[in-house]
Amino acid sequence: MHQNYYFLKQLAPALHQQLAGKTFIEAFSQEKDEIILVFDAFFIKATLRSSFACLSFPDSFDRARRNSVNLFTDFQNQKVEFVKVYLNERAIQISFEDGKKLIFKLFGNRSNLIALNGEGIATQLFNNKLPADKAITSDSLNRNIDQSYEAFVQNNERFEALFPTFGKLVNAYLAEKLVGLNNAAAKWNIIQQTLNELNAPPYYLTKIELVPTLSLLPVGDVITEFIDPIEALNGFYLAYIRLSGIEKEKAEMLRLLRKRLTQTDNYLENTFKKLVELEEATKNDEIGNIIMANLHMIPERTEKIELFDFYRDQPITVKLKKDLTAQKNAEGYYRKSKNEKIELGRLNDSLSARELEKQSLAAHLTKIESIESLRELRSYIKTNGLDQTKAVATATDLFKKVEFMGYTILIGRNAKNNDVLTKQFASKDDLWLHAKDVTGSHVVIKNQPGRNFPAPVIERAAELAAFYSKRKNDSLCPVIYTPKKFVRKPKGLPEGAVVIDKENVVMVEAKGE
């Protein structure tokens, strides 16, 4: 929370007391992502790495004689007029008597130091790899948000939209506090109590998942408390940079494992819901039997009819294809029933596999929490294939993914991504699809050894291939499908282009996820 708006709102007045009336002496950088600002006898050190961004305030700083670059020279010898925080934003402004401003934009991995001229227009950036910051103006950073009780009620009692600067830690803290409360006034009262805590000291130096954290709330393993925000930030900065190797690597691995556990839990919950829905729904073979028992009652070219459901002793509305006889419609439902049973089997298998994965992740988590030696930690990570620094991005990370009837369908995102999907992630027995004669996404159905691709799965993947192509708005789209082994990419072809040696074509409507 060292970049949290509610902390910066208290840091800005403390900085104003230190800086108002002082002269800007110089700004220099001798590290790639670090800049030192000198105001008479007050120093601001801004560490602005993508992995860690933080302000600190050393008592002194000896400038190196070499490899040190002067920056923001237009501000030299200018006096500070005031320091303030922008409304509902993680940015502090230092204003000078000549109208110029320096802004510390503390946006996590997009943090920067920005110079504005007297008209409030950006003229210089410390990190030029964030070109969008050139569009920032003094006025654009203020965010006026209706944070009244009435707005809270109108927003379905969701506080996140009203207080976007709370951040993950405060959101999680509040979510726990609000569990089980159904009264809007009671919820609002807890939110206001939390705001009171956020708007005043103490500031807690704590550890959350082994990592030092500056918090406005007493969470985690509290190490010490501060009353002065400048001292609090200095204490946090020193604690963070002094993290040992074992603490850093252990904390990162625990974070990754907990993230994977959360993802697995979400998958299990969603898959179980889907399984219940399928098991509770009227079965396709039952509908087929109902049609067969009522053949004499179904007129030709009927699209919908109400029949008696003798399984549940009540009427049921049955959809039919008007171009087929009643008997052929029943046969269609019997075919769907076979696929339905396949999908139920796949879902049950998937649940079992994910449950085992969850148990494995939990075991790794418990083991790593107990490891105290860096050598033992690295050995355990390597032995169990948990090395994230060498891990290749997964298909789920790189491509759109759709699960259908137990089959995984992967969809390329652009021409370059299509090549990665087809060349690196598709095996020779996977089924490859693409809208015919137009640009579009490569689509791959992952093969399941010993099983043929069911027609409904091919049709669904073809619908996706049509949807992610230039034929998206056509009434019908021809889609090529072929085993990946018949797809080649000769040298010299542009990104996304391939040669197909053998193909089949299916006509489908374009349908998204």
C-alpha positions in Angstrom: 0.0 0.0 0.0 3.0 2.3 -0.3 1.4 3.5 -3.6 -2.1 3.6 -2.2 -4.0 6.8 -2.7 -5.0 7.0 1.0 -1.3 6.8 2.0 -0.2 9.3 -0.6 -3.0 11.6 0.6 -1.2 11.7 4.0 2.4 11.7 2.5 1.7 14.8 0.4 1.1 17.2 3.4 4.2 15.8 5.1 6.3 16.5 2.0 4.7 19.9 1.7 6.0 20.7 5.2 9.5 19.6 4.2 9.7 21.2 0.7 7.6 24.4 0.7 10.0 27.3 0.1 13.0 25.1 -0.6 14.9 25.4 -3.8 15.3 22.6 -6.4 19.1 22.1 -6.6 19.4 19.2 -9.1 18.1 15.9 -10.3 20.4 13.1 -11.4 20.4 9.4 -12.2 23.2 7.0 -11.8 21.1 3.8 -12.0 18.8 2.9 -14.9 15.5 3.1 -13.0 16.5 5.4 -10.2 16.5 9.2 -9.9 17.6 11.5 -7.0 16.0 14.9 -6.5 17.8 17.4 -4.3 16.0 20.3 -2.6 18.4 22.3 -0.4 19.1 19.7 2.4 16.2 17.3 1.5 16.6 14.3 -0.8 13.9 12.3 -2.7 15.0 9.0 -4.1 12.6 7.6 -6.6 13.0 3.9 -7.5 10.9 3.3 -10.6 11.5 -0.2 -11.8 8.6 -2.2 -13.4 9.0 -4.8 -10.6 9.2 -2.3 -7.7 8.4 1.4 -7.6 8.8 3.4 -4.4 9.8 6.8 -3.0 12.3 7.1 -0.1 14.0 10.0 1.6 17.6 9.4 2.6 19.3 11.8 5.0 22.1 12.3 2.5 23.3 11.0 -0.8 26.8 11.1 -2.3 26.7 11.5 -6.0 29.0 9.4 -8.1 31.7 11.2 -10.1 31.1 9.0 -13.1 28.0 7.5 -14.9 25.8 10.2 -13.4 23.4 12.1 -15.6 21.7 15.5 -14.9 17.9 15.5 -15.6 15.0 18.0 -15.4 17.5 20.8 -15.5 14.7 23.3 -16.3 13.7 23.1 -12.6 17.1 24.1 -11.2 17.0 27.1 -8.8 13.2 27.1 -8.8 11.4 27.3 -5.4 8.7 24.8 -4.4 5.3 26.5 -3.8 3.3 23.5 -2.6 2.9 19.7 -2.7 -0.4 17.9 -3.1 -2.0 14.6 -4.1 -4.4 14.3 -7.1 -8.0 13.5 -6.2 -8.6 9.8 -6.2 -5.4 9.1 -8.0 -2.0 7.6 -7.1 0.0 10.7 -8.1 1.8 13.5 -6.1 2.4 16.9 -7.6 5.3 19.2 -6.6 4.4 22.7 -7.8 7.0 25.5 -8.3 6.6 29.3 -8.1 7.1 29.6 -11.9 4.1 27.4 -12.6 6.0 24.3 -13.6 5.2 20.9 -11.9 6.9 17.6 -11.2 4.5 14.6 -10.9 5.3 11.3 -9.3 2.9 9.0 -11.1 2.9 5.9 -8.9 1.0 3.4 -11.0 2.6 0.1 -10.0 4.7 -1.2 -12.9 3.9 1.9 -14.9 5.3 4.4 -12.5 7.1 7.5 -13.8 8.3 11.0 -13.0 6.7 13.6 -15.4 7.6 17.3 -15.9 4.7 19.7 -16.8 5.2 23.3 -18.1 3.2 26.3 -16.8 0.2 25.3 -19.0 0.1 21.9 -17.4 1.4 20.0 -20.5 3.9 17.2 -20.2 7.3 18.2 -21.5 9.7 15.5 -20.1 9.5 11.9 -18.9 12.0 10.0 -16.7 10.9 6.7 -18.3 10.5 7.3 -22.0 9.2 3.7 -22.5 5.8 4.9 -21.2 5.0 7.2 -24.2 1.3 7.4 -23.1 2.5 9.6 -20.2 3.2 12.4 -22.7 -0.6 12.9 -22.9 -1.0 13.4 -19.2 -2.1 16.9 -18.1 -2.5 18.4 -14.7 -6.3 18.4 -15.1 -6.5 14.8 -16.4 -5.2 13.2 -13.2 -8.0 14.4 -10.9 -10.9 11.9 -10.7 -14.2 13.2 -9.3 -16.3 10.3 -8.2 -19.6 10.3 -6.4 -18.8 8.4 -3.2 -22.2 9.0 -1.5 -24.4 6.4 0.1 -27.0 7.0 -2.6 -24.3 6.2 -5.3 -23.4 3.0 -3.3 -27.1 1.8 -3.3 -27.5 2.7 -7.0 -24.4 0.7 -7.8 -26.0 -2.5 -6.3 -24.0 -2.0 -3.1 -20.7 -2.7 -4.9 -18.0 -0.4 -3.3 -15.2 -1.2 -5.8 -16.6 1.3 -8.5 -17.0 4.1 -5.9 -13.5 3.6 -4.4 -11.2 2.4 -7.2 -8.1 3.4 -5.3 -8.7 0.9 -2.4 -6.5 -1.7 -4.1 -6.4 -5.5 -3.6 -5.5 -5.5 0.0 -8.3 -3.1 1.1 -10.8 -4.9 -1.2 -10.0 -8.2 0.3 -10.2 -6.8 3.9 -13.6 -5.2 3.2 -14.9 -8.3 1.4 -14.2 -10.4 4.5 -15.8 -7.8 6.8 -19.0 -7.6 4.6 -19.6 -11.4 4.3 -23.1 -12.3 5.4 -24.3 -8.7 5.6 -27.5 -8.0 3.6 -28.3 -4.6 4.9 -27.0 -1.7 2.8 -26.8 0.7 5.7 -24.7 -1.8 7.8 -22.4 -2.4 4.8 -22.0 1.4 4.3 -21.2 1.8 8.0 -18.3 -0.7 7.8 -17.0 1.0 4.6 -17.0 4.4 6.4 -15.2 2.8 9.4 -12.5 1.4 7.1 -12.2 4.8 5.4 -11.5 6.4 8.8 -8.7 3.8 9.3 -7.3 4.6 5.9 -7.3 8.3 6.4 -5.1 8.4 9.5 -2.1 6.8 11.1 -0.7 4.5 12.3 1.0 3.0 9.3 1.9 -0.7 9.7 5.1 -2.3 8.4 3.9 -5.9 8.0 4.7 -9.1 6.2 2.2 -10.6 3.8 3.2 -14.0 2.3 6.8 -13.3 3.6 7.1 -10.0 1.7 7.4 -6.6 3.6 4.3 -4.5 3.0 3.4 -1.0 4.1 -0.3 -1.1 5.2 -2.9 1.3 6.5 -4.7 -1.7 8.1 -3.4 -4.1 10.7 -3.2 -7.2 8.5 -0.5 -9.8 8.0 2.4 -10.2 10.4 2.8 -6.7 11.8 6.5 -5.9 12.4 6.2 -2.3 13.6 4.0 0.9 13.5 4.8 4.4 12.3 3.0 7.7 12.9 5.0 9.8 10.4 4.4 8.8 6.7 8.0 9.7 5.6 9.5 7.5 8.3 7.0 4.8 7.4 8.0 4.9 3.7 11.7 4.8 4.6 11.2 1.9 6.9 9.3 -0.1 4.3 11.9 0.7 1.6 14.8 -0.5 3.7 12.9 -3.7 4.7 12.0 -4.5 1.1 15.5 -4.0 -0.3 17.0 -6.1 2.5 14.9 -9.1 1.6 17.3 -12.1 1.5 17.5 -14.5 -1.4 15.6 -17.3 0.3 12.8 -14.8 1.3 12.4 -13.4 -2.2 12.4 -16.8 -4.0 10.2 -18.5 -1.4 7.7 -15.6 -1.4 7.5 -15.7 -5.2 7.0 -19.4 -5.4 4.3 -19.3 -2.7 2.5 -16.6 -4.6 2.5 -18.6 -7.8 1.3 -21.7 -6.1 -1.5 -19.9 -4.3 -2.5 -18.3 -7.6 -2.6 -21.7 -9.3 -4.6 -23.1 -6.3 -7.2 -20.3 -6.7 -7.4 -21.0 -10.5 -7.9 -24.7 -9.8 -10.6 -24.0 -7.2 -12.5 -21.8 -9.7 -12.2 -24.4 -12.4 -13.5 -27.1 -10.0 -16.4 -24.9 -8.9 -17.5 -24.0 -12.5 -17.1 -27.5 -13.8 -19.1 -29.0 -10.9 -21.9 -26.5 -11.6 -21.9 -27.5 -15.3 -22.0 -31.2 -14.4 -25.0 -30.6 -12.1 -26.8 -28.7 -14.8 -26.2 -31.5 -17.3 -27.3 -34.2 -14.9 -30.4 -32.2 -13.8 -31.5 -31.3 -17.3 -33.9 -33.4 -19.3 -31.7 -36.0 -21.1 -31.7 -36.2 -24.9 -32.4 -39.9 -24.9 -35.5 -39.2 -22.8 -36.7 -36.6 -25.3 -36.1 -39.2 -28.1 -38.2 -41.7 -26.2 -41.0 -39.1 -25.7 -41.0 -38.4 -29.4 -41.1 -42.0 -30.4 -44.0 -42.6 -28.0 -46.0 -39.8 -29.6 -45.1 -40.2 -33.3 -48.8 -40.3 -34.3 -49.4 -36.9 -32.6 -46.6 -34.9 -34.4 -47.6 -33.2 -37.7 -45.1 -32.8 -40.5 -42.8 -29.7 -40.7 -43.4 -28.9 -37.0 -40.7 -26.9 -35.2 -42.0 -27.0 -31.7 -44.7 -29.2 -30.0 -45.9 -29.8 -26.5 -45.9 -33.6 -25.6 -46.5 -35.5 -22.4 -43.3 -36.2 -20.4 -44.0 -39.6 -18.8 -40.7 -39.4 -16.9 -41.9 -36.5 -14.9 -45.7 -36.8 -15.4 -46.0 -33.3 -16.9 -46.1 -31.6 -20.3 -42.8 -30.8 -22.1 -42.1 -28.5 -25.1 -39.9 -30.3 -27.6 -38.0 -28.5 -30.4 -37.9 -30.2 -33.8 -36.2 -29.7 -37.1 -39.1 -29.1 -39.6 -37.3 -30.7 -42.5 -37.0 -34.0 -40.7 -39.7 -36.6 -39.9 -40.6 -37.1 -36.2 -38.6 -40.4 -36.2 -35.5 -38.7 -37.7 -35.8 -36.0 -35.0 -35.8 -38.7 -32.4 -32.7 -40.3 -34.0 -31.0 -36.9 -33.7 -31.8 -36.7 -30.0 -30.4 -40.2 -29.6 -27.1 -39.1 -31.3 -27.0 -36.0 -29.0 -27.5 -38.4 -26.1 -24.3 -40.3 -27.0 -22.3 -37.0 -27.1 -24.0 -36.0 -23.8 -22.7 -39.1 -22.1 -19.3 -38.6 -23.5 -19.2 -35.0 -22.2 -20.4 -36.1 -18.7 -17.6 -38.7 -18.7 -15.0 -36.1 -19.7 -16.2 -33.6 -17.1 -16.0 -36.3 -14.4 -12.5 -37.3 -15.6 -11.5 -33.6 -15.6 -12.8 -33.1 -12.1 -10.8 -36.1 -10.9 -7.7 -34.8 -12.6 -8.0 -31.3 -11.2 -8.7 -32.6 -7.7 -5.4 -34.5 -7.9 -3.7 -31.4 -9.2 -5.2 -29.4 -6.2 -3.8 -32.0 -3.8 -0.4 -31.8 -5.4 -0.3 -28.0 -5.3 -1.4 -28.0 -1.6 1.4 -30.5 -0.8 4.0 -28.3 -2.6 2.7 -25.3 -0.8 3.1 -27.0 2.6 6.5 -28.3 1.8 7.9 -25.0 0.5 6.5 -23.1 3.6 8.7 -25.3 5.8 11.9 -24.9 3.8 14.5 -22.6 5.4 17.6 -23.2 3.1 17.9 -21.5 -0.3 19.8 -24.5 -1.7 17.0 -26.9 -0.5 14.3 -24.6 -2.0 16.0 -24.4 -5.4 16.5 -28.2 -5.4 12.9 -28.8 -4.5 11.6 -26.4 -7.2 13.9 -28.0 -9.9 13.1 -31.6 -8.9 9.3 -31.0 -9.0 9.3 -28.9 -12.2 8.1 -25.7 -10.5 10.8 -23.4 -11.9 8.8 -20.5 -13.2 11.8 -18.6 -14.5 12.3 -21.3 -17.1 8.6 -22.2 -17.6 7.3 -21.8 -21.1 4.0 -19.9 -21.4 1.0 -22.3 -21.5 -1.6 -22.6 -24.2 -4.1 -21.0 -21.8 -1.8 -18.0 -21.5 -1.2 -17.5 -25.2 -4.5 -18.4 -26.9 -8.2 -18.1 -26.5 -9.5 -21.4 -25.1 -12.9 -23.0 -25.3 -13.9 -26.3 -23.6 -16.7 -28.2 -25.4 -17.9 -31.8 -24.7 -14.6 -32.4 -22.9 -12.4 -31.3 -25.8 -10.1 -28.3 -25.7 -10.4 -25.8 -28.6 -7.5 -23.3 -29.0 -7.9 -20.1 -31.0 -5.1 -17.9 -32.3 -5.2 -14.2 -31.5 -3.4 -12.7 -34.5 -1.2 -13.7 -37.4 2.0 -14.1 -35.4 0.1 -15.9 -32.6 -1.5 -18.2 -35.3 2.0 -19.3 -36.3 2.9 -20.1 -32.7 -0.3 -22.1 -32.2 0.1 -24.1 -35.4 3.8 -24.7 -35.3 4.5 -25.1 -31.6 1.3 -26.1 -29.8 -0.5 -28.2 -32.3 0.5 -31.9 -32.6 0.2 -33.9 -35.9 -3.1 -35.6 -34.8 -4.8 -32.4 -33.6 -7.6 -31.1 -35.9 -6.8 -27.8 -37.6 -9.5 -25.4 -38.8 -9.6 -22.1 -40.6 -12.3 -20.1 -42.5 -11.9 -20.7 -46.2 -10.3 -18.1 -48.5 -10.3 -15.3 -46.0 -8.0 -14.1 -43.2 -8.8 -15.3 -39.7 -7.7 -17.2 -36.6 -6.1 -20.6 -36.7 -8.3 -23.0 -34.6 -7.0 -26.3 -33.2 -9.0 -29.1 -31.5 -6.6 -31.0 -29.2 -6.6 -34.7 -30.0 -7.6 -37.4 -27.5 -5.7 -40.6 -28.2 -7.9 -43.5 -29.4 -11.0 -41.3 -30.0 -12.4 -39.8 -33.2 -13.4 -36.1 -33.1 -17.2 -36.0 -32.6 -19.1 -34.1 -35.3 -20.6 -31.6 -32.8 -17.1 -30.7 -31.6 -15.9 -30.1 -35.2 -19.0 -28.0 -35.9 -18.4 -25.9 -32.7 -14.8 -25.3 -33.6 -15.8 -24.4 -37.1 -18.3 -21.8 -35.7 -15.5 -20.3 -33.8 -13.2 -20.2 -36.8 -15.9 -18.5 -38.7 -16.5 -16.0 -35.9 -12.8 -15.0 -35.7 -12.5 -14.4 -39.4 -13.5 -11.9 -42.1 -16.6 -14.0 -42.7 -17.9 -13.2 -39.3 -21.0 -11.5 -40.6 -21.8 -13.9 -43.4 -25.0 -16.0 -43.1 -23.0 -19.2 -43.7 -19.2 -19.6 -43.8 -17.2 -22.5 -45.3 -14.5 -23.7 -42.9 -11.6 -25.9 -43.7 -10.7 -28.7 -41.3 -7.9 -31.2 -41.5 -5.4 -33.0 -39.3 -2.5 -30.8 -38.4 -0.1 -33.1 -40.2 -1.5 -31.8 -43.5 -0.7 -28.2 -42.7 2.7 -26.9 -43.7 4.5 -23.5 -43.5 7.2 -23.2 -46.2 10.0 -20.6 -45.7 9.1 -17.2 -47.0 5.4 -17.2 -46.3 4.1 -14.2 -44.3 3.0 -14.6 -40.7 -0.2 -16.6 -40.3 0.0 -18.0 -43.8 0.2 -21.8 -44.4 -0.1 -24.5 -47.1 -2.8 -27.2 -46.7 -2.2 -30.5 -48.5 -5.6 -32.1 -47.8 -8.8 -30.6 -46.6 -12.5 -31.1 -45.8 -15.0 -28.2 -45.7 -18.0 -27.7 -43.4 -20.6 -24.9 -43.7 -21.5 -23.2 -40.4 -22.9 -20.1 -38.9 -20.3 -17.8 -37.2 -20.8 -18.1 -33.4 -18.5 -16.7 -30.7 -17.6 -18.1 -27.2 
